[in-house]
Amino acid sequence: MTDRSDRLVTSRLDSPIGPLLLGAVGRSLCLVEYAEESRAERQLRRVGERMGLGPCAGSSVAIDQTAEQLAEFFAGKRQGFSIPLELMGTPFQQSVWAELLKIPPGETRSYGQIARALGDPAATRAVGAANGANPISILVPCHRVVRTGGALGGYGGGLDRKSWLLDHEQRMAGVTLFA
């Protein structure tokens, strides 16, 4: 097993919410996507183009660590992740993703709250677009973003998965948001 930074290594991982596609470059994770063909292909192409790398199936330290930490997360034994991330996007997207990483497990924020945290209250739709372009689902917790008033709203992996993830995190954190 090598961790070369000139390859986008990919692997599938089964999870309680469906198969995931993992991608890594060197020792950094760059992709966690639900493995439905159209969505996974689109995100893989986007990540590969940004990095100038084509995908190849295999394994790496980052993929192995991600698989281990996701298994612990799904088993209710882990709330956070400690994997180096390679997030490639526009400066605005990266600022949104950095805000997502600040949301504690078991909590949510609205698109408007994130826009205000970024200093641009009018950027609610842009925040939603950046949230939807997040290439590292679950670890960069785009599922923790909800509509004003707490309604779930859109999620690329589907609202059933978003609901499952939020419920799972709230149980682990001992928080009740939806009574």
Contacts in CASP RR format, 6 or more apart in sequence:
PFRMAT RR
TARGET T0000
AUTHOR 0000-0000-0000
METHOD contacts of the structure
MODEL  1
MTDRSDRLVTSRLDSPIGPLLLGAVGRSLCLVEYAEESRAERQLRRVGER
MGLGPCAGSSVAIDQTAEQLAEFFAGKRQGFSIPLELMGTPFQQSVWAEL
LKIPPGETRSYGQIARALGDPAATRAVGAANGANPISILVPCHRVVRTGG
ALGGYGGGLDRKSWLLDHEQRMAGVTLFA
1 59 0 8 1.000
1 60 0 8 1.000
1 61 0 8 1.000
2 60 0 8 1.000
3 24 0 8 1.000
3 26 0 8 1.000
3 27 0 8 1.000
3 60 0 8 1.000
3 61 0 8 1.000
3 62 0 8 1.000
4 26 0 8 1.000
5 25 0 8 1.000
5 26 0 8 1.000
6 53 0 8 1.000
7 25 0 8 1.000
7 26 0 8 1.000
7 53 0 8 1.000
7 54 0 8 1.000
7 56 0 8 1.000
8 23 0 8 1.000
8 24 0 8 1.000
8 25 0 8 1.000
8 30 0 8 1.000
8 31 0 8 1.000
8 44 0 8 1.000
8 47 0 8 1.000
8 48 0 8 1.000
8 51 0 8 1.000
8 53 0 8 1.000
8 54 0 8 1.000
8 55 0 8 1.000
8 56 0 8 1.000
9 23 0 8 1.000
9 24 0 8 1.000
9 25 0 8 1.000
9 26 0 8 1.000
9 55 0 8 1.000
9 56 0 8 1.000
9 57 0 8 1.000
9 58 0 8 1.000
9 59 0 8 1.000
9 60 0 8 1.000
9 63 0 8 1.000
10 21 0 8 1.000
10 22 0 8 1.000
10 23 0 8 1.000
10 24 0 8 1.000
10 31 0 8 1.000
10 44 0 8 1.000
10 55 0 8 1.000
10 56 0 8 1.000
10 57 0 8 1.000
10 58 0 8 1.000
11 21 0 8 1.000
11 22 0 8 1.000
11 23 0 8 1.000
11 57 0 8 1.000
11 58 0 8 1.000
11 59 0 8 1.000
11 63 0 8 1.000
11 67 0 8 1.000
12 19 0 8 1.000
12 20 0 8 1.000
12 21 0 8 1.000
12 22 0 8 1.000
12 35 0 8 1.000
13 19 0 8 1.000
13 20 0 8 1.000
13 21 0 8 1.000
13 22 0 8 1.000
13 66 0 8 1.000
13 67 0 8 1.000
13 70 0 8 1.000
14 20 0 8 1.000
15 70 0 8 1.000
15 74 0 8 1.000
16 74 0 8 1.000
16 164 0 8 1.000
17 34 0 8 1.000
17 161 0 8 1.000
17 164 0 8 1.000
17 165 0 8 1.000
18 34 0 8 1.000
18 35 0 8 1.000
18 161 0 8 1.000
19 34 0 8 1.000
19 35 0 8 1.000
20 32 0 8 1.000
20 33 0 8 1.000
20 34 0 8 1.000
20 35 0 8 1.000
20 70 0 8 1.000
20 137 0 8 1.000
20 138 0 8 1.000
21 31 0 8 1.000
21 32 0 8 1.000
21 33 0 8 1.000
21 34 0 8 1.000
21 35 0 8 1.000
21 40 0 8 1.000
21 43 0 8 1.000
21 44 0 8 1.000
22 29 0 8 1.000
22 31 0 8 1.000
22 32 0 8 1.000
22 63 0 8 1.000
22 66 0 8 1.000
22 67 0 8 1.000
23 29 0 8 1.000
23 30 0 8 1.000
23 31 0 8 1.000
23 32 0 8 1.000
23 44 0 8 1.000
23 47 0 8 1.000
23 55 0 8 1.000
23 62 0 8 1.000
23 63 0 8 1.000
24 30 0 8 1.000
24 31 0 8 1.000
24 60 0 8 1.000
24 61 0 8 1.000
24 62 0 8 1.000
24 63 0 8 1.000
24 66 0 8 1.000
24 86 0 8 1.000
25 51 0 8 1.000
25 53 0 8 1.000
25 86 0 8 1.000
26 60 0 8 1.000
26 61 0 8 1.000
26 62 0 8 1.000
27 60 0 8 1.000
27 61 0 8 1.000
27 62 0 8 1.000
27 84 0 8 1.000
28 62 0 8 1.000
28 83 0 8 1.000
28 84 0 8 1.000
28 85 0 8 1.000
28 86 0 8 1.000
29 62 0 8 1.000
29 63 0 8 1.000
29 65 0 8 1.000
29 66 0 8 1.000
29 83 0 8 1.000
29 84 0 8 1.000
29 85 0 8 1.000
29 86 0 8 1.000
29 136 0 8 1.000
29 139 0 8 1.000
30 47 0 8 1.000
30 51 0 8 1.000
30 85 0 8 1.000
30 86 0 8 1.000
30 87 0 8 1.000
30 88 0 8 1.000
30 135 0 8 1.000
30 136 0 8 1.000
31 43 0 8 1.000
31 44 0 8 1.000
31 47 0 8 1.000
31 135 0 8 1.000
31 136 0 8 1.000
32 66 0 8 1.000
32 70 0 8 1.000
32 135 0 8 1.000
32 136 0 8 1.000
32 137 0 8 1.000
32 138 0 8 1.000
32 139 0 8 1.000
33 39 0 8 1.000
33 40 0 8 1.000
33 43 0 8 1.000
33 44 0 8 1.000
33 135 0 8 1.000
33 137 0 8 1.000
34 40 0 8 1.000
34 137 0 8 1.000
34 156 0 8 1.000
34 157 0 8 1.000
34 161 0 8 1.000
36 157 0 8 1.000
39 156 0 8 1.000
39 157 0 8 1.000
43 135 0 8 1.000
44 55 0 8 1.000
46 133 0 8 1.000
46 135 0 8 1.000
47 88 0 8 1.000
47 135 0 8 1.000
48 54 0 8 1.000
48 55 0 8 1.000
50 88 0 8 1.000
50 89 0 8 1.000
51 86 0 8 1.000
51 88 0 8 1.000
62 83 0 8 1.000
62 84 0 8 1.000
65 83 0 8 1.000
66 81 0 8 1.000
66 83 0 8 1.000
66 139 0 8 1.000
69 78 0 8 1.000
69 80 0 8 1.000
69 81 0 8 1.000
69 82 0 8 1.000
69 83 0 8 1.000
70 138 0 8 1.000
72 78 0 8 1.000
73 79 0 8 1.000
73 80 0 8 1.000
73 81 0 8 1.000
73 138 0 8 1.000
74 168 0 8 1.000
76 168 0 8 1.000
76 171 0 8 1.000
76 172 0 8 1.000
79 105 0 8 1.000
79 169 0 8 1.000
79 172 0 8 1.000
79 173 0 8 1.000
80 105 0 8 1.000
81 139 0 8 1.000
83 139 0 8 1.000
85 136 0 8 1.000
85 139 0 8 1.000
85 140 0 8 1.000
87 94 0 8 1.000
87 97 0 8 1.000
87 135 0 8 1.000
87 136 0 8 1.000
87 140 0 8 1.000
88 135 0 8 1.000
89 133 0 8 1.000
90 130 0 8 1.000
92 123 0 8 1.000
92 126 0 8 1.000
92 130 0 8 1.000
93 130 0 8 1.000
93 133 0 8 1.000
93 134 0 8 1.000
95 118 0 8 1.000
96 114 0 8 1.000
96 118 0 8 1.000
96 127 0 8 1.000
96 128 0 8 1.000
96 130 0 8 1.000
96 131 0 8 1.000
97 130 0 8 1.000
97 134 0 8 1.000
97 136 0 8 1.000
97 140 0 8 1.000
99 109 0 8 1.000
99 114 0 8 1.000
99 117 0 8 1.000
99 118 0 8 1.000
100 114 0 8 1.000
100 131 0 8 1.000
100 134 0 8 1.000
100 140 0 8 1.000
100 141 0 8 1.000
100 142 0 8 1.000
100 144 0 8 1.000
100 145 0 8 1.000
101 140 0 8 1.000
101 141 0 8 1.000
103 109 0 8 1.000
103 141 0 8 1.000
103 144 0 8 1.000
103 145 0 8 1.000
104 173 0 8 1.000
105 141 0 8 1.000
105 169 0 8 1.000
105 172 0 8 1.000
105 173 0 8 1.000
106 144 0 8 1.000
106 166 0 8 1.000
106 169 0 8 1.000
106 170 0 8 1.000
106 172 0 8 1.000
106 173 0 8 1.000
106 174 0 8 1.000
106 175 0 8 1.000
106 177 0 8 1.000
107 144 0 8 1.000
107 173 0 8 1.000
107 175 0 8 1.000
107 177 0 8 1.000
108 144 0 8 1.000
108 145 0 8 1.000
108 146 0 8 1.000
108 150 0 8 1.000
108 166 0 8 1.000
108 177 0 8 1.000
109 117 0 8 1.000
109 144 0 8 1.000
109 145 0 8 1.000
109 146 0 8 1.000
110 145 0 8 1.000
110 146 0 8 1.000
110 147 0 8 1.000
110 148 0 8 1.000
110 149 0 8 1.000
110 150 0 8 1.000
111 124 0 8 1.000
111 125 0 8 1.000
111 127 0 8 1.000
111 128 0 8 1.000
111 131 0 8 1.000
111 145 0 8 1.000
111 147 0 8 1.000
111 148 0 8 1.000
112 121 0 8 1.000
112 124 0 8 1.000
112 127 0 8 1.000
112 148 0 8 1.000
114 127 0 8 1.000
114 131 0 8 1.000
114 145 0 8 1.000
115 121 0 8 1.000
115 122 0 8 1.000
115 123 0 8 1.000
115 124 0 8 1.000
115 126 0 8 1.000
115 127 0 8 1.000
118 127 0 8 1.000
120 126 0 8 1.000
127 145 0 8 1.000
128 145 0 8 1.000
131 142 0 8 1.000
131 145 0 8 1.000
132 142 0 8 1.000
132 156 0 8 1.000
134 140 0 8 1.000
134 142 0 8 1.000
137 143 0 8 1.000
137 157 0 8 1.000
138 165 0 8 1.000
141 165 0 8 1.000
142 155 0 8 1.000
143 155 0 8 1.000
143 161 0 8 1.000
143 162 0 8 1.000
143 165 0 8 1.000
143 166 0 8 1.000
144 166 0 8 1.000
144 169 0 8 1.000
146 152 0 8 1.000
146 153 0 8 1.000
147 153 0 8 1.000
150 177 0 8 1.000
152 159 0 8 1.000
152 162 0 8 1.000
152 163 0 8 1.000
152 166 0 8 1.000
153 159 0 8 1.000
153 162 0 8 1.000
154 162 0 8 1.000
155 161 0 8 1.000
155 162 0 8 1.000
166 177 0 8 1.000
166 178 0 8 1.000
167 178 0 8 1.000
169 175 0 8 1.000
170 176 0 8 1.000
170 177 0 8 1.000
170 178 0 8 1.000
END
